[in-house]
């Protein structure tokens, strides 16, 4: 459906185009390579992103304690928001009426939206480990009441705001993404934790693959060629599952690829996951590592060939006086100790 320019020099440069009208609303160029690391440029309808790039998290359409002007002043290129939280409050319909996320946030640069899959499962998955019943039901701590129910069609979850019930399907998440209007949107996936066993991790990965196909179908049927869709690789910290998932997702018609889910119990586990996964992803499309943003992790991820990474840690820690500095112990300085 989309015109893809040939990757004419795999050793140095690649380009893809996301429309068949020769109007490059989205493109990605690999500008330089050093080992597996690379520098590149993503073009979106709202500007370019020079990669590798850290992506600040504005979960509820704002990076806490920072204005849009503050973000521009520190050379922020792109922000990622969250479909789950914005759906619950203020709602995608209101944001659409206000002109979409860019207008709602007073941000004229590139925007991404995560699908909310991690937030949905994190509200329940940590409370169900050790239980012997069907792991499709993530339990709350109150009388075994399920916070999240995972089915083949989608996910039903309870709002942390008012207890109301909501349902996300791959198609629903695409619909919400259209209304929010971010430049890059992500598919709905089923996240797993380090405590999930191999069997459940495999089952969740396979369901994520089926959801990815449904997301793609909905995306293409409703595309106005102003948004890009990223697929998500799952598989936990199991090498064969990561390789299988990366191969499957890479074979689909996504405009970029994200690595999500459990990355293991340690930094070494995470680095192994990247080394297993990245070689299966196309060289001519951007790669995003979800939820990672500490200094040592960023350098390792870049060395593995990652282009984008997001995390709440830098701004969350800064609000309590902790700054990142690579030369400091643990790469951190706590200014309140001065």
N, C-alpha and C positions, 0 to 999 in steps of 0.2 A: 504493500500500500504506500509506503514511503520510499522516496528515492534515497539510496545510499551511495554516496560517492565512494569510489574504490580507495582502499587503503594502500596507496601506491608504493610507499616505502616503509614497511613495518619496522625497520631499524630506527626510523627517525620521526616520521610524520604521518598523521592520519586525520581524516575528516569524515563526518557523517552529516547528512542533512535530513531534517524531519518533515519534509513535505515534498510533494511531487509537482510543485508549481514553480520550482527554481527560485523561490523566495525563501532565503535561509533564516527563518525565524528562530531556529535552534541549530546550533552546530557545535562540534567539539574538535579542536585541533591539538595534536600533540606537538609541542614546539621543540622540546629537547628531552633527551633521555640520558640517564646516568645509572647504569646497572638496571635494576627494576624500577627505580625512581624516575619520575618524569614531570616536566612542567608543561602545562597546557592552558587552553582558553576555552571556556564554555560561553557561547553566545545565546542569550535569551531575549524575548521581546522587551524586557526591562533592563537590558544592559549585559555586560560581560562579567565573567568570573575568572580571574586568573588563578590557576591551580598549580600546586596544591593550596587548598584554602580551608581554614577553620570556619565552621558555620555556627554562629551564635544561635541559641535556642530561645525563641519567643513563644513559649508553649501556648499562651492564651493571647496571641497577637501582640505581645509586648515582651521585650527583653527587660526583665525586672530591674528597676532603679536606673534605667537608661532611656533617654528619649531617642527619637529617630535622628535628631541632629547629633547627639552624642555618638551614635553608631557611625554616622557618616564621618565625623571628625576622627575616629580611630580607624578609618579606612575599611570598615566592614563592607563586604561585597554582597553577601547573601544571608538571609535569615530563614530558619526553618520553624514552622509553627505546627500545631498538632490538631488533627482532625477530630480526635476523641473529645478533647477539652472544648474546642470551638463549637462542636455539635451540641454539647451540653449547655454551654453558655458562651456567647449570647445566642447561638444558633446560626446555621449557615444561611437561612432565609433572610435574617436581618442583615447579615454581612453582605449578601448579594444585593439587597435593596440599597445599601449604602455605597454601592459601586465596587464591591469586592474587597479582598484583603488589602490590596495596595492602598486604596482610598481609606479604608477603615483604620489602617496603621499609620497613615501618612508616610508611607515608604515607597519610593519610586524605583528602587532597585530590584534585583531578582529575589523571588520568594520560593520556598519549598514548603510542602506540607507532608508530614509523616502520616501514615494511615491510622495511627492510634492503636495498632495491634499490640504493641508493647504495653501501653497503659492499661488496656483492657485486661490482659492476662496478669499483669503485675498486681492488680487489685485482688486477684484471687489465687494465683498459682502458688505463691509462697505459703499459703495457709493450708494447702491440700497435700503437701509432701508427707509421706509416711502413711497416708490413707490407702486402703486396699481396693476401694471401689473404683468405678470407671473414672479415669483421669480427665475425661471430657468435662467433668463438673468440678470447678475450682471452688472450694468451700470457704465461707467466711468463718469467723470465730464465734458467731452467735448461733447456737443450736443447729449447726450444720447447714445453714441456709446458703444455697449457692449464690455467689456473686456473679459468676460467669458460667454460662452453659455453651459449650462448643458443639455444634452439629455440622453436618456436611454442608448445609445451606448457608450457614453463617454463625454468628455469635450473638447470644442474648446476654445483656449485662445490666446491672443495677447502678443507677447514678449515685455517685458519692455525695451529690449535692442534696438530693431530696428523696432518694429511694425509688424514683420512677424507673420503669423498665424500658430498655432500648434494644434495638436489633441492628447489627451491622452485617451486611452481606458484601461480597466483592463489588456487586453492582451498586449498592447503596453508597459505598465509600467513593466510587467513581462519581456518582451523582453529587455527593457533598463536595468533592474536589472541584467539580465544574463550577459550583456555586461560589466557592471560596475564591477561585480564580488565580491560584498560585501558578508560577511558571513551570514548576516541577512537582508532580504528585507521585505518591508511592502506593503500591498495591496493598490490600489487606493480607496479612500473614498471621500464622499462628506461632507465637513465640514460645520457646521452652526455656527452662532454667537448668543450671548445672546439676540439679538433683533429679531431673527427669531421666529415666533409664533409656537404654538404646531403643527398645521396642516403641515406647511412646514418642521418642524423638523422631523416629522414622515415620510413624503414622502422621505426626504433625507436619513433617516435611512434605510428605506426599499430598496431604490436604492443602498445604500452602501452594504446591504446584498446580493443583486443580483450581484453586482460587485465582492463581495468577492468570490462567487461561481465560477464566470468566472475566477477570478485570480487563484483560487485553481486548476481548470481544466487545465489552461495553465501551471501552475507551475509543476503539476504532469506529464504532457505530455512532458515537456522539461527538467525534473530534471536530474542533474548529481550527485545528492546527496551531493553536496558540499555547498549548501545554505539552510537556513531555512527561512520559510515564516511566518510572523506574521499577524494575522487578527486584525482589528480595531473595537472597540466598539464605537458606536455613540449614539445619543438620547438626546443631549442637557442636560439641567438641569431638565428634566422631569423624575420622578422616574419610572413610568411604562415603558417609552421608553428605559431608561437605562437598566432596568431589562430584557426587551424583547430582546434588542440588545445583551446584555451580554450572555443571554441564547442561542440565535441563533448562535452567533460567536463561543461560547464555544463548540457547538455541531459539529463544522466543524473540519476538519483534519489539523489544524494549529499547528505549532511547538511552538508558543508563542502567547501572546495576548497583544495588546496595547489599551489604553484608550485615545480617542482623541475627537476632536470637542469642542463645547462650554461646559465649566465647570461651567457656571453660571456667576453672576455679582459680586461675593464676594468670599473670601476664605472659608467662611462657606458653601456657595453653592458647592464649589469644594470638600470640605471634605464630604459633603452629597453624592455627585456623587460617590465618592470612596466607601463609606459605602454601597451604593445601589448596586454597580457594582461588586466589588471584590468577594463577596460570590458566585456569579454565575460562576466564572472562575475556571478552573481546578487547583487543588493544586499541581499537578506534572508538571506544565509547567510555564515558566517565564512570568511575567507581567511587562509591560512597560507603564509609564505615560508620554504622549507626551507633551513637551513644558513647563515643570514645573521644577524649579531649585533654588528657593530661600530657605534659610536655614529652616525657619519654615515650609515651604511646604514639604521639604524633610523629616523632622522628622515625620510630620503628615502622609505622604504617606507611609513611612516605617511601621508606626504603623498600617496602614490599610492593609499591606501585599503586597506593591509594591516592585519590585526587581530592576527596572531600571527607570531612569528619565533623560530627556535631556532638555537643555534650553540654549539659547544664553546669558542670563543675566549675569552670572558670568564673562565671558571673555569680553563681551561688556562693562560692568561697570568697569572692571579692566583697560581697555584701557584709561579710563578717571580718574583713581586714586581711585576708590572705591573698597574696599575689603570686603569680607564677614567675619564676626566674630560674633559668636552666643552670646557672652557676651556683645556686644555693643548695643547701642540703634538702634532699627530696624535691628539688626544683621549686621550693616554696619559701616565701618570706611572709611573716605575720607582722604587719606594720604596727599593730597595737602593742607589740612587745618592745618597740623602740624606746 
